[in-house]
Amino acid sequence: MGTFVWRGHSRDCPVELAFAVIGQRWKARILFRLAGGMHRFAALRAELPGISDKVLTTALRELERDGLISRTVHAEVPPRVEYRITAEGLALWQAAEPLRRWGLAYRA
């Protein structure tokens, strides 16, 4: 079947590759929030109970590195940082939508 490589991620299966990109516990939740519109760091943290600042920062950096979200820093005092889902991130989220529907239908 071959190897599937995308932005430094390499897997033997395309589905496994997609899960590797967003499989970390918080990444899908972050994409879900950003699919609804722009968020600032504090707003994301408030909508994700249980996430630490460190884990949120790491997940945001990885999603940005992978081109799934964009980060905009406004030159203000204090600095204002906004996160948005990119077209590529939205495409991935739309591809994951059937999994979300499946999870809703089969949750206990």
QUIJOZI-V96727 format. One record per backbone hydrogen bond with DSSP energy under -1.0 kcal/mol. NH is the residue of the N-H (numbers start at 1). CO is the residue of the C=O. E is the energy in kcal/mol with one decimal. If there is no record, write none. Layout:
NH | CO | E
NH | CO | E
//
This chain:
4 | 11 | -3.5
6 | 9 | -2.6
9 | 6 | -2.4
11 | 4 | -2.5
17 | 13 | -2.1
18 | 14 | -2.0
19 | 15 | -2.3
20 | 16 | -2.1
21 | 17 | -1.6
22 | 18 | -1.8
23 | 19 | -2.0
27 | 24 | -1.1
30 | 26 | -2.4
31 | 27 | -2.6
32 | 28 | -2.4
33 | 29 | -2.1
34 | 30 | -2.6
35 | 31 | -2.1
37 | 34 | -1.4
39 | 83 | -2.1
44 | 40 | -2.3
45 | 41 | -2.7
46 | 42 | -2.2
47 | 43 | -1.6
51 | 48 | -1.9
56 | 52 | -2.5
57 | 53 | -2.7
58 | 54 | -2.4
59 | 55 | -2.6
60 | 56 | -2.6
61 | 57 | -2.4
62 | 58 | -2.3
63 | 59 | -2.6
64 | 60 | -2.4
65 | 61 | -2.8
66 | 62 | -2.1
67 | 64 | -1.6
68 | 63 | -2.5
69 | 63 | -1.0
70 | 84 | -3.1
72 | 82 | -2.8
74 | 80 | -3.4
76 | 74 | -2.2
80 | 74 | -1.2
82 | 72 | -2.7
83 | 39 | -3.0
84 | 70 | -2.1
86 | 68 | -2.3
90 | 86 | -2.8
91 | 87 | -2.2
92 | 88 | -2.0
93 | 89 | -2.7
94 | 90 | -2.8
95 | 91 | -1.8
96 | 92 | -1.6
100 | 96 | -1.8
101 | 97 | -2.4
102 | 98 | -2.2
103 | 99 | -2.5
104 | 100 | -2.2
105 | 101 | -2.2
106 | 102 | -2.0
//
